[in-house]
Amino acid sequence: MASMSVKQALAGDAAIGSEVTVRGWVRTRRDSTALSFVQVSDGSCFAPIQIVATDALPNYESEVKRLSAGCAVVATGTLVASQGKGQSFEIQATGIEVVGW
């Protein structure tokens, strides 16, 4: 598992399908049925990276759905090509640790 900056992840410095870890602060969180989209920024670039968190995460209901702007997190997951508009890569979360509220 490679720990990297948001800038490196968005640049594709890790291979698609590899497990990566990013550390940063939540900009926004959007919820859909059984999943959340969390935008995380670490100051390495202006653009945030999208973390896709499903309700399969053990702390989904207790922590992920309570995330708000400014929360510090460590997100681990698989780097994939983004299906959405506006970003080239996103992370399918296998774990999100809340470091600070």
C-alpha positions in Angstrom: 0.0 0.0 0.0 1.5 3.3 -1.1 0.9 6.5 0.9 0.7 9.5 -1.4 -0.5 13.0 -1.8 -3.7 13.9 -3.5 -1.7 15.5 -6.3 0.2 12.3 -6.9 -3.0 10.2 -6.9 -4.7 12.6 -9.3 -1.7 12.5 -11.6 -1.8 8.8 -11.8 1.5 8.2 -10.1 0.2 4.9 -8.8 -1.1 2.1 -11.1 -4.8 1.8 -11.6 -6.0 -1.0 -9.3 -3.3 -0.5 -6.7 -4.1 0.2 -3.1 -3.2 3.7 -1.9 -3.6 5.8 1.2 -4.2 9.6 1.2 -4.4 11.8 4.2 -6.2 15.1 4.3 -9.3 17.1 5.2 -12.8 16.7 4.0 -14.1 19.4 1.7 -17.6 18.0 1.1 -19.6 14.8 1.5 -22.6 13.8 -0.7 -24.7 10.8 0.2 -26.6 8.4 -2.1 -28.3 5.2 -1.3 -25.8 3.0 0.5 -22.8 5.1 -0.4 -21.1 8.4 0.1 -18.8 10.6 -2.0 -16.2 12.3 0.1 -14.0 15.0 -1.4 -10.6 15.0 0.3 -7.9 17.7 -0.1 -4.4 17.8 1.5 -3.0 21.1 0.2 -0.7 19.5 -2.4 -2.9 20.9 -5.2 -6.2 22.8 -5.6 -8.2 19.8 -6.7 -9.6 17.3 -4.2 -9.8 13.6 -4.8 -13.1 11.7 -4.5 -13.3 8.9 -2.1 -16.3 6.5 -2.7 -17.3 4.9 0.6 -20.0 2.2 0.7 -22.1 1.0 3.6 -19.9 -2.1 3.7 -17.3 -0.1 5.7 -17.6 -1.0 9.4 -17.7 2.7 10.5 -20.0 3.9 7.7 -23.1 4.8 9.8 -21.2 5.8 12.9 -18.5 8.0 11.3 -18.5 8.3 7.5 -22.1 9.7 7.4 -21.2 12.2 10.1 -18.1 13.7 8.2 -18.3 17.4 7.5 -15.9 20.0 6.1 -12.6 20.2 7.9 -12.6 16.7 9.4 -9.2 15.1 9.1 -9.2 11.6 7.6 -6.9 8.8 6.4 -8.5 7.1 3.4 -7.3 3.8 2.1 -8.6 2.1 -1.0 -8.2 1.1 -4.6 -7.2 3.8 -7.2 -9.6 3.5 -10.1 -10.4 5.5 -13.2 -13.3 7.8 -12.4 -16.7 7.3 -13.9 -17.7 10.8 -13.0 -17.1 14.1 -14.8 -14.4 16.5 -13.6 -11.7 14.1 -12.3 -9.6 11.4 -13.8 -9.1 9.1 -10.8 -11.0 8.3 -7.6 -10.5 5.9 -4.7 -12.9 3.1 -3.9 -12.5 3.1 -0.1 -11.6 0.0 1.9 -11.2 2.0 5.0 -11.7 5.6 6.2 -10.2 6.5 9.6 -11.3 9.7 11.2 -8.3 11.4 12.8 -10.1 14.6 13.9 -13.6 16.0 13.8 
